[in-house]
Amino acid sequence: MGRDDPKTLVSTDWLAAHLNDPDLRVLDASWYLPAMNRDARAEYDAGHIPGARFFDIDEISDLRSDLPHMVPPTEKFISRMRKLGVGDGHQVVVYDGMGLFSAARVWWLFRLMGHFDIAVLDGGFPKWQREERPVEDVPPLMRDRHITVRRQSDMIKDVTQVAQAVKLKDWQIVDARGPGRFRGEETEPRPGLRPGHIPGSLNVHWETLTNEDGTVKSDAELRSLFAEAGVDLDRPIITTCGSGVTAAALTLALTLLGHGRNALYDGSWAEWGMYPDLKVEIG
């Protein structure tokens, strides 16, 4: 059962049917942790969905920040999208090379910039390839396109706002990292970060959101995942993770469930785990 909502998630069938639409833009937003030993750009060059442009999560970010791939300044987002030929009036579909890992981050970023006509490809590139759908290795022809940005500041939180939420307990904080990292039993992949989690936060591992084929679980299954983790879907939520990438997979799941009041902590553990004056919980 594929969900076909051009604002959240579309099936491979949907994309195949719309691939030649003049106003469709496909983005390959693959990105990997160093330990995964995969080169996203090289993989894109070797083969991608026809017409797909490569969205470089590390480069299209705020390079003035010491933190990894923070939200880019508005002007930079505009100039990079114009170069990629992505703009007003386009329906965007974003995918990655794992199924659901980094694509949701770019989906969230577009929404943050006021562009809601964007969907994640359900099952991603692995599902597309398994179904033996067309793949090409030539870069698409890109024409400059105007893009308007209306930043939705209620969709993002900074460290001060998250610290306040911890104190006031008015927002729930849901962490997408694996249970071992959440409990502080595993070393963080980024050197110098303390183990553990933000005090009072709950854990819904991003990997549990998908089925074996990489597609997103049904609404009922997603609801029970959040419920089992102690998340109240009637209350506001801040999503977080290691560096703000997989937190967006939680944001996507919440959006599918009709949860309106949520925001993503852009700095995530890369920021929180770095500051000794911020409290940390273990276990």
C-alpha angles and dihedrals in degrees: 000000000000122000109222108193113139089208097056120005135358131188126239087249090057093049093047089052093050100036094110097044107128093227098046119108121188121202127196102210097173114157130164140197113248091248090061090067094214128133108215096193094048090049090050091050091050094052141339141160108289111275094009118148121211113246108201105210093190095048099040090063141086101289090183088071123086087216120089121263098342117177109291121240110269093249091054093049089051094049094046093048091049089053090050089049093241118137153116116350095021126126106217127203117190127194140169138206096254103051100249115008117097102003093081090058091062091043088055092045092055090049090049087055090052099260111126099166092093131107136183116237105245109236091009127219094330091062092044090053095044088056089053093236120164120292128181136190100206121100114246123248106257126204122191112258129189115243127192119208126206105176114218100212093183089069096066136057131198128209094268092053092047092049088052091050089053090053098043096035088214093128127045114229116217119192120206097197122112117277093251093057092041092055091044094244094120129058114252115251090231114072119241097027121127117235122246137051143278108285113267094009123140128223127234107161111221091225090064091063094075139065123235091272091056095253119131116264122249121278091254092053092046091051092053092048090057092042092051089052090053096252116152107213091199092066131070117270137204113203120211140166138155099309108348099276107098091033084075090061087061089047089053091050091049091049091051087055091052094251104156107179108067136116135189123238100226097195092046119166092333085070104028094046091052100059114078092200092062113087120242131199124213126200 
